[in-house]
Amino acid sequence: MFEMGLTSLETTAIWAVFGIAIVGLLYAVFLRSQILQEDKGTEKMQEVWNPIKAGANAYLQKQLRSILPLIAVLTVVLFFLSLYWSANS
């Protein structure tokens, strides 16, 4: 197996994190499908829901635009740190 000089504990930890992430994503898909099967409510409930949904989506889009540059910078920094670390090992 391709291990890049990792110990067996480190390799196991990486695979465990990967597995937990996959299980988390599968659980999110399960929860989403469960919610989408629920009744949408009365017409009045849907009338109230539409502006709430629009506001929530606007808020989440602003948060995403705020955090994406930070994620990009951190990704580049981690990439170069890993190159530096592997070159000096």
C-alpha positions in Angstrom: 0.0 0.0 0.0 1.1 3.6 -0.7 1.9 5.0 2.7 4.2 8.0 2.2 6.4 7.1 5.2 3.5 7.0 7.7 3.4 4.7 10.6 0.7 2.0 10.8 -1.1 4.0 13.5 -1.1 7.1 11.3 -2.3 5.1 8.3 -5.1 3.6 10.4 -6.1 7.0 11.7 -6.4 8.4 8.2 -8.5 5.5 7.0 -10.7 5.8 10.1 -11.3 9.5 9.5 -12.1 8.8 5.9 -14.5 6.1 6.9 -16.2 8.3 9.5 -16.6 11.1 6.9 -18.2 8.7 4.4 -20.6 7.4 7.1 -21.4 11.0 8.1 -22.2 11.9 4.4 -24.4 8.8 4.1 -26.3 9.7 7.2 -26.8 13.2 5.9 -28.3 11.8 2.7 -30.6 9.5 4.8 -31.8 12.5 6.9 -32.4 14.6 3.8 -34.5 11.9 2.2 -36.4 11.5 5.4 -37.2 15.2 5.6 -38.2 15.5 2.0 -40.8 12.7 2.5 -42.6 14.7 5.2 -45.8 16.6 4.5 -45.3 20.2 3.3 -48.1 21.6 5.6 -51.0 23.8 4.8 -51.0 26.5 2.2 -50.6 29.1 4.9 -47.6 27.3 6.4 -46.0 27.2 2.9 -46.7 30.9 2.5 -44.8 31.7 5.7 -42.1 29.2 4.8 -41.1 30.7 1.5 -39.7 34.0 2.8 -38.0 32.2 5.7 -36.4 29.9 3.1 -35.3 32.8 0.9 -33.7 34.6 3.9 -31.9 31.4 5.1 -30.6 30.7 1.6 -29.3 34.3 1.3 -27.6 34.0 4.7 -25.9 30.7 3.8 -24.7 32.1 0.4 -23.1 35.1 2.2 -21.5 32.7 4.7 -20.1 30.5 1.9 -18.7 33.6 0.0 -17.0 34.6 3.3 -15.4 31.3 4.1 -14.4 30.1 0.6 -11.3 32.4 0.4 -10.1 31.2 3.8 -10.5 27.6 2.7 -8.6 28.3 -0.4 -5.7 30.0 1.5 -5.6 27.2 4.1 -5.5 24.6 1.3 -2.6 26.2 -0.4 -0.7 26.7 2.9 -1.2 23.1 3.9 -0.1 21.9 0.4 3.1 23.8 0.6 3.7 22.8 4.2 3.3 19.2 3.2 5.8 19.7 0.4 8.3 21.4 2.8 7.8 18.6 5.4 8.3 15.8 2.9 11.4 17.5 1.4 13.0 17.9 4.9 12.2 14.4 6.1 
